[in-house]
Amino acid sequence: MKAGNRPLSPHLQVYRPQITSFLSILHRLTGVALAAGALLLGYWLTSAAYGPETFARAQDFLASWLGRLVLFGLTFSLFYHLLNGIRHLAWDAGWGFEMGTLKATGWLVTATAVALTLIAWIAAYAVAGGA
């Protein structure tokens, strides 16, 4: 068989983006973000062992606008990955494969993750005394 006669696999230029593909990619990205967040947690915990100056630098970074943005993203990643994992468990049980259910649960997972992220940050801000 000549190389020119081989069938071509469909690629991103062929498919129209769908919510299911977007949510699948987001699930993978949030998993990667959580792995990076575990490294950040390790850095923060290790900095405490290296003394007050090192820990203060770590705290300063996490309190900066960039650090808070990273923590906000990690909070969303945690909630999204958790909720979408529960959705995957429902699929493992054989529930939720109808297209309408897939779309509805996808939007529900995303909206709930956003809501829980905002609730967690508002609660943390209130406990910290509005700092």
MODELLER restraints for C-alpha pairs under 7 A, 6 or more apart:
rsr = mdl.restraints
at = mdl.atoms
rsr.add(forms.Gaussian(group=physical.xy_distance, feature=features.Distance(at['CA:19:A'], at['CA:103:A']), mean=6.79, stdev=0.5))
rsr.add(forms.Gaussian(group=physical.xy_distance, feature=features.Distance(at['CA:23:A'], at['CA:106:A']), mean=6.96, stdev=0.5))
rsr.add(forms.Gaussian(group=physical.xy_distance, feature=features.Distance(at['CA:27:A'], at['CA:81:A']), mean=5.92, stdev=0.5))
rsr.add(forms.Gaussian(group=physical.xy_distance, feature=features.Distance(at['CA:30:A'], at['CA:77:A']), mean=4.76, stdev=0.5))
rsr.add(forms.Gaussian(group=physical.xy_distance, feature=features.Distance(at['CA:30:A'], at['CA:81:A']), mean=6.15, stdev=0.5))
rsr.add(forms.Gaussian(group=physical.xy_distance, feature=features.Distance(at['CA:31:A'], at['CA:81:A']), mean=6.71, stdev=0.5))
rsr.add(forms.Gaussian(group=physical.xy_distance, feature=features.Distance(at['CA:33:A'], at['CA:74:A']), mean=6.63, stdev=0.5))
rsr.add(forms.Gaussian(group=physical.xy_distance, feature=features.Distance(at['CA:33:A'], at['CA:77:A']), mean=6.76, stdev=0.5))
rsr.add(forms.Gaussian(group=physical.xy_distance, feature=features.Distance(at['CA:34:A'], at['CA:74:A']), mean=6.47, stdev=0.5))
rsr.add(forms.Gaussian(group=physical.xy_distance, feature=features.Distance(at['CA:34:A'], at['CA:77:A']), mean=6.60, stdev=0.5))
rsr.add(forms.Gaussian(group=physical.xy_distance, feature=features.Distance(at['CA:34:A'], at['CA:78:A']), mean=6.78, stdev=0.5))
rsr.add(forms.Gaussian(group=physical.xy_distance, feature=features.Distance(at['CA:37:A'], at['CA:74:A']), mean=6.52, stdev=0.5))
rsr.add(forms.Gaussian(group=physical.xy_distance, feature=features.Distance(at['CA:44:A'], at['CA:58:A']), mean=6.04, stdev=0.5))
rsr.add(forms.Gaussian(group=physical.xy_distance, feature=features.Distance(at['CA:47:A'], at['CA:54:A']), mean=5.38, stdev=0.5))
rsr.add(forms.Gaussian(group=physical.xy_distance, feature=features.Distance(at['CA:47:A'], at['CA:55:A']), mean=4.76, stdev=0.5))
rsr.add(forms.Gaussian(group=physical.xy_distance, feature=features.Distance(at['CA:47:A'], at['CA:58:A']), mean=6.71, stdev=0.5))
rsr.add(forms.Gaussian(group=physical.xy_distance, feature=features.Distance(at['CA:48:A'], at['CA:54:A']), mean=6.90, stdev=0.5))
rsr.add(forms.Gaussian(group=physical.xy_distance, feature=features.Distance(at['CA:48:A'], at['CA:55:A']), mean=4.83, stdev=0.5))
rsr.add(forms.Gaussian(group=physical.xy_distance, feature=features.Distance(at['CA:61:A'], at['CA:67:A']), mean=5.47, stdev=0.5))
rsr.add(forms.Gaussian(group=physical.xy_distance, feature=features.Distance(at['CA:62:A'], at['CA:68:A']), mean=5.90, stdev=0.5))
rsr.add(forms.Gaussian(group=physical.xy_distance, feature=features.Distance(at['CA:75:A'], at['CA:117:A']), mean=5.96, stdev=0.5))
rsr.add(forms.Gaussian(group=physical.xy_distance, feature=features.Distance(at['CA:76:A'], at['CA:113:A']), mean=6.17, stdev=0.5))
rsr.add(forms.Gaussian(group=physical.xy_distance, feature=features.Distance(at['CA:76:A'], at['CA:114:A']), mean=6.51, stdev=0.5))
rsr.add(forms.Gaussian(group=physical.xy_distance, feature=features.Distance(at['CA:76:A'], at['CA:117:A']), mean=5.41, stdev=0.5))
rsr.add(forms.Gaussian(group=physical.xy_distance, feature=features.Distance(at['CA:79:A'], at['CA:113:A']), mean=5.11, stdev=0.5))
rsr.add(forms.Gaussian(group=physical.xy_distance, feature=features.Distance(at['CA:80:A'], at['CA:109:A']), mean=6.73, stdev=0.5))
rsr.add(forms.Gaussian(group=physical.xy_distance, feature=features.Distance(at['CA:80:A'], at['CA:110:A']), mean=6.52, stdev=0.5))
rsr.add(forms.Gaussian(group=physical.xy_distance, feature=features.Distance(at['CA:80:A'], at['CA:113:A']), mean=4.97, stdev=0.5))
rsr.add(forms.Gaussian(group=physical.xy_distance, feature=features.Distance(at['CA:83:A'], at['CA:109:A']), mean=5.91, stdev=0.5))
rsr.add(forms.Gaussian(group=physical.xy_distance, feature=features.Distance(at['CA:84:A'], at['CA:109:A']), mean=6.24, stdev=0.5))
rsr.add(forms.Gaussian(group=physical.xy_distance, feature=features.Distance(at['CA:90:A'], at['CA:96:A']), mean=6.85, stdev=0.5))
rsr.add(forms.Gaussian(group=physical.xy_distance, feature=features.Distance(at['CA:91:A'], at['CA:97:A']), mean=6.93, stdev=0.5))
rsr.add(forms.Gaussian(group=physical.xy_distance, feature=features.Distance(at['CA:96:A'], at['CA:102:A']), mean=6.07, stdev=0.5))
rsr.add(forms.Gaussian(group=physical.xy_distance, feature=features.Distance(at['CA:125:A'], at['CA:131:A']), mean=6.84, stdev=0.5))
